[in-house]
Amino acid sequence: MFSHGKYLLVLLLLLLLFAAYNYTLYTTQSDYGTIQLSEKALQGEKHWRENNCNACHQLYGLGGYLGPDLTNVYSFRKADEQYLKSMFNSGVKAMPRFDFNETEKEELLQFLMEVDQTGTYPNTEATIKPDGWVKVQYKKETYEH
């Protein structure tokens, strides 16, 4: 039979292994790719955060559930950027009225365009690799604005 000291040693060893595994998993950057936002899109993201857009909307399914997921809204409305810009200020139904100026609307549009380029949500063509990582198909197109 194990003594209390041996149980404690096994528990400590398991905790150390768990900590090392999590440190390695969450600090490795190689699996994230080289997705970078332009300066204009970073300003749009700033407006997104300052106005708490994610309280109602989602990106990749993360966020609030009152409004629609906006991950690929630019793809769906690509032919009508003016429509998207008008939605930023007026919205519909429960969306609050904002007072974005033209520059801020351009920056928000750029942010959503660049988010749209990173992939499709929900991604129905994702595959799970034998090592547990999920392989997704990224979009090839690039929007310039």
Contacts in CASP RR format, 6 or more apart in sequence:
PFRMAT RR
TARGET T0000
AUTHOR 0000-0000-0000
METHOD contacts of the structure
MODEL  1
MFSHGKYLLVLLLLLLLFAAYNYTLYTTQSDYGTIQLSEKALQGEKHWRE
NNCNACHQLYGLGGYLGPDLTNVYSFRKADEQYLKSMFNSGVKAMPRFDF
NETEKEELLQFLMEVDQTGTYPNTEATIKPDGWVKVQYKKETYEH
2 10 0 8 1.000
31 133 0 8 1.000
35 118 0 8 1.000
37 45 0 8 1.000
37 111 0 8 1.000
37 114 0 8 1.000
38 110 0 8 1.000
38 114 0 8 1.000
40 106 0 8 1.000
40 107 0 8 1.000
40 110 0 8 1.000
40 145 0 8 1.000
41 107 0 8 1.000
41 110 0 8 1.000
41 111 0 8 1.000
41 113 0 8 1.000
41 114 0 8 1.000
42 111 0 8 1.000
43 104 0 8 1.000
43 107 0 8 1.000
43 110 0 8 1.000
43 111 0 8 1.000
44 104 0 8 1.000
44 107 0 8 1.000
44 108 0 8 1.000
44 110 0 8 1.000
44 111 0 8 1.000
45 111 0 8 1.000
46 107 0 8 1.000
47 100 0 8 1.000
47 104 0 8 1.000
47 107 0 8 1.000
47 108 0 8 1.000
47 111 0 8 1.000
48 54 0 8 1.000
48 108 0 8 1.000
48 111 0 8 1.000
51 98 0 8 1.000
53 70 0 8 1.000
54 62 0 8 1.000
54 63 0 8 1.000
54 64 0 8 1.000
55 63 0 8 1.000
55 64 0 8 1.000
55 66 0 8 1.000
56 64 0 8 1.000
56 65 0 8 1.000
56 66 0 8 1.000
56 67 0 8 1.000
56 94 0 8 1.000
56 95 0 8 1.000
57 63 0 8 1.000
57 64 0 8 1.000
57 66 0 8 1.000
57 67 0 8 1.000
57 68 0 8 1.000
57 69 0 8 1.000
57 70 0 8 1.000
58 64 0 8 1.000
58 65 0 8 1.000
58 67 0 8 1.000
58 68 0 8 1.000
58 69 0 8 1.000
58 70 0 8 1.000
58 71 0 8 1.000
59 69 0 8 1.000
59 70 0 8 1.000
59 71 0 8 1.000
59 115 0 8 1.000
59 121 0 8 1.000
60 69 0 8 1.000
60 71 0 8 1.000
60 121 0 8 1.000
61 69 0 8 1.000
61 71 0 8 1.000
61 121 0 8 1.000
61 122 0 8 1.000
66 94 0 8 1.000
67 94 0 8 1.000
67 95 0 8 1.000
69 121 0 8 1.000
70 112 0 8 1.000
70 115 0 8 1.000
71 115 0 8 1.000
71 116 0 8 1.000
71 119 0 8 1.000
71 120 0 8 1.000
71 121 0 8 1.000
72 116 0 8 1.000
72 119 0 8 1.000
72 120 0 8 1.000
72 121 0 8 1.000
73 84 0 8 1.000
73 112 0 8 1.000
73 116 0 8 1.000
74 84 0 8 1.000
74 109 0 8 1.000
74 112 0 8 1.000
74 113 0 8 1.000
74 115 0 8 1.000
74 116 0 8 1.000
74 143 0 8 1.000
75 116 0 8 1.000
77 83 0 8 1.000
77 84 0 8 1.000
78 143 0 8 1.000
81 109 0 8 1.000
84 109 0 8 1.000
84 112 0 8 1.000
85 105 0 8 1.000
85 106 0 8 1.000
85 109 0 8 1.000
87 95 0 8 1.000
88 98 0 8 1.000
88 100 0 8 1.000
88 104 0 8 1.000
88 105 0 8 1.000
88 108 0 8 1.000
88 109 0 8 1.000
89 97 0 8 1.000
89 98 0 8 1.000
89 99 0 8 1.000
89 100 0 8 1.000
89 105 0 8 1.000
90 97 0 8 1.000
91 97 0 8 1.000
100 108 0 8 1.000
106 145 0 8 1.000
109 145 0 8 1.000
110 145 0 8 1.000
113 143 0 8 1.000
113 145 0 8 1.000
114 143 0 8 1.000
116 139 0 8 1.000
116 143 0 8 1.000
117 139 0 8 1.000
117 141 0 8 1.000
117 142 0 8 1.000
117 143 0 8 1.000
118 138 0 8 1.000
118 139 0 8 1.000
119 136 0 8 1.000
119 137 0 8 1.000
119 138 0 8 1.000
119 139 0 8 1.000
120 137 0 8 1.000
120 139 0 8 1.000
123 136 0 8 1.000
123 137 0 8 1.000
125 136 0 8 1.000
125 137 0 8 1.000
126 134 0 8 1.000
126 135 0 8 1.000
126 136 0 8 1.000
126 137 0 8 1.000
127 134 0 8 1.000
127 135 0 8 1.000
128 134 0 8 1.000
128 135 0 8 1.000
129 135 0 8 1.000
END
